Amino acid sequence: MSTLILDYLDTVAVFAGGIFAGTNFYLSFGQVPALREFGLNEHWRFFPHMLNTAKPLPILSLIAGTAGIAHGIRIVGTPFYRNLWIIAGSTFLAIIPFSIGFIMPINRAIIDDNKLVKSGQESQINLATKKELLDKWTTFHLVRTVAVMASFSTMVFGLTRHSSFVFKW
């Protein structure tokens, strides 16, 4: 790996993490509340379209996490900043299994039901369960949003202290 790339791991981590965190923030505090204003059925029907456009975003979490950890590992002589970057990067990586375990099953249930309706069949999920699933998704997504916003903020803080680091490799 080129020294040039290694010297910019922090910037790569902050850039990817910022886009991922900002998108999550918008979904949690902008799009989902706006969709709720339209009503449960409209929110339910829009959900698969929302997810379809968000499919490539988890790669940003992977990039932010990997670059953040790699940058942290390179920091020598300042354990606080080294650990700060490693923890922030690890949080971005931990979001991936969290999303797979908690958010994806809800995504799948909503998408599958919408496919049934689109094919001309009746929804297999009643209104109370639809609301429950969307509420659960919103809660899990908020947890993810708070985690990545905290990690992104931590990376920005670390980036502002960049000149005080000594690097190895």
C-alpha positions as CSV (number, residue, x, y, z in Angstrom):
1,M,0.0,0.0,0.0
2,S,1.3,3.4,-0.9
3,T,2.4,5.7,1.9
4,L,0.2,8.3,0.3
5,I,-3.0,6.3,0.9
6,L,-1.9,5.5,4.5
7,D,-1.5,9.2,5.1
8,Y,-5.1,9.9,4.2
9,L,-6.9,7.0,6.0
10,D,-8.3,9.5,8.5
11,T,-9.7,11.6,5.7
12,V,-11.2,8.6,4.0
13,A,-12.7,7.4,7.3
14,V,-14.2,10.9,8.0
15,F,-15.6,11.3,4.5
16,A,-17.2,7.9,4.3
17,G,-18.4,8.1,7.9
18,G,-19.8,11.5,7.4
19,I,-21.9,10.5,4.4
20,F,-23.2,7.4,6.2
21,A,-23.9,9.2,9.4
22,G,-25.5,12.1,7.6
23,T,-27.8,9.8,5.6
24,N,-28.8,8.0,8.8
25,F,-29.5,11.3,10.5
26,Y,-31.7,12.4,7.6
27,L,-33.6,9.2,7.6
28,S,-34.2,9.2,11.3
29,F,-35.0,12.9,11.8
30,G,-36.3,13.9,8.4
31,Q,-37.7,11.2,6.1
32,V,-39.3,8.9,8.6
33,P,-41.2,11.6,10.5
34,A,-42.3,13.1,7.2
35,L,-43.5,9.7,6.0
36,R,-45.5,9.2,9.3
37,E,-47.3,12.4,8.4
38,F,-48.6,10.7,5.3
39,G,-50.0,7.8,7.2
40,L,-49.3,4.2,7.9
41,N,-50.2,2.7,4.6
42,E,-48.2,5.3,2.6
43,H,-45.2,4.8,4.8
44,W,-45.5,1.0,4.4
45,R,-45.7,1.3,0.6
46,F,-42.8,3.7,0.4
47,F,-40.5,1.7,2.6
48,P,-39.2,-0.7,-0.1
49,H,-38.4,2.2,-2.4
50,M,-36.5,3.9,0.4
51,L,-34.5,0.8,1.1
52,N,-33.8,0.2,-2.6
53,T,-32.1,3.6,-2.9
54,A,-30.1,3.0,0.4
55,K,-28.7,-0.4,-0.7
56,P,-25.1,0.9,-1.5
57,L,-24.7,2.8,1.8
58,P,-23.5,0.1,4.1
59,I,-20.2,0.0,2.1
60,L,-19.6,3.5,3.5
61,S,-19.8,2.1,7.0
62,L,-17.3,-0.6,6.1
63,I,-14.9,1.9,4.6
64,A,-15.2,4.3,7.5
65,G,-14.7,1.5,10.0
66,T,-11.7,-0.1,8.2
67,A,-10.0,3.2,7.5
68,G,-10.6,4.5,11.0
69,I,-9.1,1.4,12.6
70,A,-6.2,1.3,10.2
71,H,-5.5,4.9,10.9
72,G,-5.7,4.3,14.7
73,I,-3.3,1.4,14.5
74,R,-0.7,3.7,12.9
75,I,-0.8,6.3,15.7
76,V,2.2,5.9,18.0
77,G,2.9,7.7,21.3
78,T,-0.6,9.0,22.0
79,P,-2.8,6.1,23.2
80,F,-5.8,8.3,23.8
81,Y,-6.0,9.3,20.1
82,R,-5.0,5.8,18.9
83,N,-7.9,4.3,21.0
84,L,-10.3,7.0,19.9
85,W,-9.8,6.1,16.2
86,I,-9.9,2.4,16.8
87,I,-13.2,2.7,18.9
88,A,-14.8,5.0,16.4
89,G,-13.8,2.7,13.5
90,S,-15.0,-0.4,15.4
91,T,-18.4,1.2,16.0
92,F,-18.8,1.7,12.2
93,L,-18.0,-1.9,11.7
94,A,-20.2,-3.1,14.6
95,I,-23.2,-1.4,12.9
96,I,-23.1,-3.9,10.1
97,P,-23.9,-7.0,12.2
98,F,-26.3,-4.9,14.2
99,S,-28.2,-4.0,11.0
100,I,-28.1,-7.5,9.7
101,G,-29.5,-8.9,13.0
102,F,-32.1,-6.4,14.0
103,I,-33.0,-4.2,11.0
104,M,-32.8,-6.6,8.1
105,P,-35.5,-9.0,9.3
106,I,-37.9,-6.1,9.6
107,N,-36.8,-4.9,6.1
108,R,-37.5,-8.4,4.7
109,A,-40.9,-8.6,6.3
110,I,-42.0,-5.2,4.9
111,I,-40.5,-5.9,1.4
112,D,-42.1,-9.3,1.2
113,D,-45.5,-8.1,2.1
114,N,-45.3,-5.2,-0.3
115,K,-44.3,-7.7,-3.1
116,L,-47.5,-9.7,-2.3
117,V,-49.6,-6.6,-2.6
118,K,-47.9,-5.5,-5.8
119,S,-48.6,-8.9,-7.3
120,G,-52.3,-8.4,-6.6
121,Q,-52.7,-10.4,-3.4
122,E,-53.8,-9.0,-0.1
123,S,-51.4,-7.9,2.6
124,Q,-50.7,-10.6,5.1
125,I,-49.9,-8.1,7.8
126,N,-52.6,-6.3,9.7
127,L,-52.4,-2.6,10.5
128,A,-51.4,-3.0,14.2
129,T,-48.5,-5.3,13.1
130,K,-47.5,-2.9,10.4
131,K,-47.3,-0.1,12.9
132,E,-45.3,-2.3,15.3
133,L,-42.8,-3.3,12.6
134,L,-42.3,0.3,11.5
135,D,-41.9,1.5,15.1
136,K,-39.4,-1.2,15.8
137,W,-37.5,-0.3,12.6
138,T,-37.5,3.3,13.6
139,T,-36.1,2.5,17.1
140,F,-33.3,0.3,15.8
141,H,-32.5,2.8,13.1
142,L,-32.3,5.6,15.7
143,V,-29.8,3.4,17.7
144,R,-27.7,3.0,14.6
145,T,-28.0,6.8,13.9
146,V,-26.9,7.8,17.4
147,A,-23.9,5.3,17.2
148,V,-22.6,6.5,13.9
149,M,-23.2,10.2,14.6
150,A,-21.1,9.7,17.8
151,S,-18.4,7.8,16.0
152,F,-18.3,10.4,13.1
153,S,-18.1,13.2,15.7
154,T,-15.3,11.4,17.4
155,M,-13.4,11.0,14.1
156,V,-13.9,14.7,13.3
157,F,-12.5,15.5,16.8
158,G,-9.5,13.1,16.1
159,L,-9.0,14.8,12.7
160,T,-8.6,18.2,14.3
161,R,-5.8,16.8,16.5
162,H,-4.0,15.3,13.4
163,S,-0.8,17.3,13.7
164,S,0.1,16.0,17.1
165,F,0.3,12.3,16.0
166,V,3.3,10.3,15.2
167,F,2.7,7.5,12.6
168,K,4.4,4.2,12.0
169,W,4.6,2.1,8.7
